[in-house]
Amino acid sequence: MPNEQFEGQDVQSLEKYRSFARYYQAAEQEQKRSQWWRTYRQYQQEGEDTTREKADIGFPHFTPRNAKTTQARKQILRENHRNPELERAARLRTLRIPLDEVQAEWERTTGRSHVQRVAEHYGVFKDLFGDATFVPSVTLRVQYNKGDEFLMPVYHGNLVTPAEASGPPEVTFEAEEGSLWTLLLTNPDGHLKETDSEYVLWLVGNIPGNQVHSGEQICHYFPPFPAKGTGYHRHIFLLFKQDRRIEFKDELRPNPW
């Protein structure tokens, strides 16, 4: 059985790792050892065709070389460790970290790949696109405004209540002048009749640049309405780039309000 070598032993007599790095190395080595039992991931993948590659339906993307990025980060760490001013500020708790710069660096390097992995974890690609996937090429920022002081940002899996999402959110992204976009908000978990269907809660097409308010409201914003006892629902924002202006006249939905 797992960890059977520790059964019946005094916890205080066991070897101490004394640092997280040593513990992490031991855990990595233990993970590589083959065991007779199957992991939860293996049970999940049972019956799935893991040999077939998923179709990439996104834009071409550049993945930074991990070795080069890791080497650069190690160099920065060594320089920071030798910096007495940083050490003193950290010890006195006066160190200020520029979070905006950290966020920008994350988005520039590995952020988009991380977002793809989060979407894979929550089953977004599987439930919306089947055997397709993509790496996001545009950073989408979404936040709900509640009054003049309260803002509820939308991240990649945080909890937003129906009351907080009662009105349309503010959506911003960087876009070239003259480009056209379509914004979609969908709920794949809330259909009241069909398990494999979804509800479109918001659809805006022909968005010029990043001016969402100037786009064509194909489906006016409808706030989330989770039925009692159905648990948490995934509400997914998707941004599509158009290569031309699309005529949505036959697809327009009346304003529910």
Order of alpha helices (4+ residues) and beta strands (2+ residues): alpha-alpha-beta-alpha-alpha-alpha-alpha-alpha-beta-beta-beta-beta-beta-beta-beta-beta
